[in-house]
Amino acid sequence: MDNKLQNIPSDMIANNLHVNNPVHPGEVIKDEMEYLGFSQKRLSEATGISYTIINEIVHGKRQVTVEYAMLFEATMNLEAEMLLNMQMRYNKEIVLKNNSFIERLKKARNFAASVTL
């Protein structure tokens, strides 16, 4: 490790930082809808996604799937891959706030560290 980094706490190194409030892709979709003047009803009609599902997505209660991302890309020119990457990062940050999962993760890492090849 670089001598300059040895005295820096590990939680202050960029690769180890975690977002406190991850952004759900629904927020970006909601902003784009407002910019384009789309209502949820209009977007529902254009994409064939039910109004209820769109409402849940824009309020962060439902995940953006591959199919939904592709439909949003087609109707609003939001890149599907960007929306899916946002969803993945959001999911990851939410999981990393789950203490019981963190314990399982530590146990798995300890197991991996103890295995000799």
C-alpha positions as CSV (number, residue, x, y, z in Angstrom):
1,M,0.0,0.0,0.0
2,D,1.2,3.5,-0.8
3,N,2.8,5.1,2.3
4,K,0.6,8.2,1.9
5,L,-2.5,6.0,2.4
6,Q,-1.4,4.1,5.4
7,N,-2.6,6.7,7.9
8,I,-5.9,7.2,6.2
9,P,-8.9,5.4,7.9
10,S,-10.2,2.8,5.5
11,D,-13.7,4.3,5.6
12,M,-12.3,7.5,4.1
13,I,-10.9,5.8,1.0
14,A,-13.1,6.4,-2.0
15,N,-13.5,2.7,-2.8
16,N,-14.8,2.0,0.7
17,L,-17.3,4.8,0.9
18,H,-21.1,4.1,0.9
19,V,-23.8,6.5,0.0
20,N,-26.0,7.4,3.0
21,N,-29.1,8.1,0.9
22,P,-28.8,6.2,-2.3
23,V,-30.9,7.5,-5.2
24,H,-33.6,5.3,-6.5
25,P,-33.9,5.5,-10.3
26,G,-37.6,6.4,-9.9
27,E,-36.4,9.9,-8.8
28,V,-34.7,10.4,-12.1
29,I,-37.7,9.1,-14.0
30,K,-40.0,11.4,-12.0
31,D,-37.7,14.4,-12.8
32,E,-37.6,13.5,-16.5
33,M,-41.4,13.1,-16.6
34,E,-41.8,16.6,-15.1
35,Y,-39.3,18.1,-17.6
36,L,-41.1,16.5,-20.5
37,G,-44.6,17.3,-19.1
38,F,-45.6,13.7,-18.8
39,S,-48.2,12.6,-16.2
40,Q,-48.0,9.1,-14.8
41,K,-51.2,8.3,-16.7
42,R,-49.7,9.5,-20.0
43,L,-46.5,7.5,-19.4
44,S,-48.6,4.5,-18.5
45,E,-50.5,4.8,-21.8
46,A,-47.3,5.2,-23.8
47,T,-45.4,2.3,-22.2
48,G,-48.1,-0.2,-21.4
49,I,-46.9,-0.2,-17.8
50,S,-49.7,0.1,-15.4
51,Y,-50.3,3.4,-13.6
52,T,-49.9,1.7,-10.3
53,I,-46.5,0.3,-11.2
54,I,-45.2,3.6,-12.5
55,N,-46.4,5.3,-9.3
56,E,-44.6,2.7,-7.2
57,I,-41.4,3.2,-9.3
58,V,-41.4,7.0,-9.1
59,H,-41.9,6.8,-5.3
60,G,-39.1,4.3,-4.9
61,K,-41.4,1.4,-3.8
62,R,-40.7,-0.9,-6.8
63,Q,-37.6,-1.8,-8.7
64,V,-36.9,-0.8,-12.3
65,T,-36.7,-4.0,-14.3
66,V,-34.9,-4.5,-17.6
67,E,-38.2,-4.3,-19.4
68,Y,-39.3,-1.2,-17.6
69,A,-35.9,0.5,-18.2
70,M,-36.1,-0.3,-21.9
71,L,-39.6,1.2,-22.1
72,F,-38.5,4.3,-20.3
73,E,-35.6,4.6,-22.7
74,A,-37.9,4.4,-25.7
75,T,-40.4,7.0,-24.3
76,M,-38.1,9.4,-22.5
77,N,-34.7,8.8,-23.9
78,L,-33.3,7.8,-20.5
79,E,-30.6,5.2,-21.0
80,A,-31.8,1.8,-19.8
81,E,-28.4,0.8,-18.7
82,M,-28.0,3.9,-16.6
83,L,-31.4,3.2,-14.9
84,L,-30.4,-0.4,-14.3
85,N,-27.0,0.6,-12.9
86,M,-28.7,3.0,-10.5
87,Q,-31.1,0.3,-9.4
88,M,-28.3,-2.1,-8.7
89,R,-26.3,0.5,-6.7
90,Y,-29.5,1.4,-4.8
91,N,-30.2,-2.2,-4.0
92,K,-26.6,-2.7,-2.9
93,E,-26.6,0.3,-0.6
94,I,-29.9,-0.8,1.0
95,V,-28.5,-4.3,1.6
96,L,-25.3,-2.8,3.1
97,K,-27.5,-1.1,5.8
98,N,-28.9,-4.5,6.9
99,N,-26.9,-5.5,10.0
100,S,-27.8,-9.2,9.8
101,F,-26.6,-9.4,6.2
102,I,-23.3,-7.6,7.1
103,E,-22.7,-10.3,9.7
104,R,-23.3,-13.0,7.1
105,L,-21.0,-11.2,4.7
106,K,-18.3,-11.0,7.4
107,K,-18.7,-14.8,8.0
108,A,-18.4,-15.5,4.3
109,R,-15.3,-13.4,4.0
110,N,-13.7,-15.1,7.0
111,F,-14.5,-18.5,5.5
112,A,-12.9,-17.4,2.2
113,A,-9.8,-16.1,4.0
114,S,-9.4,-19.4,5.9
115,V,-9.6,-21.6,2.8
116,T,-6.2,-22.7,1.5
117,L,-5.7,-23.4,-2.1
